[in-house]
Amino acid sequence: MSADPQDPRWGGQVPWFLRHANFVFAGSFETFFARVQQRLVRLCLYNEFRIPNLQWFGTRLETESSQRFRFKPTEVLNAAIERYFDSNEMVREARTRMWNDPEEKAAIAFREKLNSALRRAAAGIAIPLPVTLKLKALKDAKEPHDLLAQVEASAAATREARTTVHVRALTRERIATLEVFLQILPKKEKEDQEALQLLLRDLHRAMAESSVNLKIDEREMLIVPLEEQLLQQEVVDKLLPRLAERFPNHAAELVKAYHDLLQGVDGNKVFGNAFKALEATARELTKDGGLLLSEKKHLAKYFPKLHPTIHGTILKLAGHRGDEGGHGGKGPDSHEMRYLLFTICNVALLFLEYPDYAS
């Protein structure tokens, strides 16, 4: 989910990993962090911002990052930075977290209970295997060791996927730490501003080279996911003022869909509401209350000048409206819903600019 970056409960700065918990990963973060690592190590090694006390700076970075970055005052800051942004170190930390997952703890607990029961049986104590060990999902197993093997196999089958989840969580934490790093750098002096511009240039180059979908808001010194910036520009800044002038209710509905999506509301619900607003806009433009964007003949009748591929896009959008609910199919993932919403808004712009209905 996204959150207000200035939520006062967080002292005016909600951590990046909470503001953008649903961040869509794209590009090579291994390459990106390698560039970040080298650049920040250089910055600290040569103290390019003339920070009076690097140990104090490192300790403050630990505090401001909610201790996602750990620093001991006896350490050298550039060495701690180098370790923190090392991709191999991130994978090792992800695997450590993975071994503490509930799946692993359940397998260990099962093994301990089973061994205890078997020891009692070997001692001649006729105590059957506790019913609680016979998990519902494993009811077909015939022997206690079959149960154990299945529990352990179940945990093993998800280890790679769970490690990936932890790597992504650690990636969010490192982006959050980088954002904090930028914010607490000294910026008052002219030399500091010059050093900052060089640093921001290099970080943007790293983002472009690695194709990660991030951008730095240099005014607020916030790291911004590109997809949200794109939606902001294309939806809020471009479409909504024009839509609000003619159909304020539908503009409000799309604003709500936009914010619901960023707040983590179920994507299928958001999409359904946004598509409903799109269809209502088309009906008001054409003065046909029965127009259905799911009907090819209606598109051909009212929007014949649109290219057939655009008709096809609209029909596919209409098809998604039945996902989860009417058709029982699984709808697109939440990150895909962002782009479907983007498409809905572009179609709305096409409708508003259509020669027969433009005003």
Buried (B, 14 or more C-beta within 10 A) or exposed (E): EBBEBEEEEBEEBBBBBBBBBBBBEBBEBBBBBBBBBBBBBBBBBEEBBEBEEBBEBBBBBBEBBBEBBEBEEEBEBBEBBBBBBBBEBBBEBBBEBBBEBEBBEBBEEBEEBBEEBBEBBEEEEEEEBEEEBEBEEBEEBEEBEEBBEBBBEBBEEBBEEBBBBBBBBBBBBBBBBBBBBBEBBBEEEEEBEEBBEEBBEBBBEBBEEBEBBBBBEEEEBBBBBBBBBBBBEBBBEBBBEBBBEBBEEBBBBBBBBBEBBBEBBBBBBBBBBBBBBBBBBBBBBBEEEEBBBBEBEBBEEBBEEBEEEBBEBBBEBBEBBBBBEEEEEEBBEBBBBBBBBBBBBBBBBBBBEBEEBEE
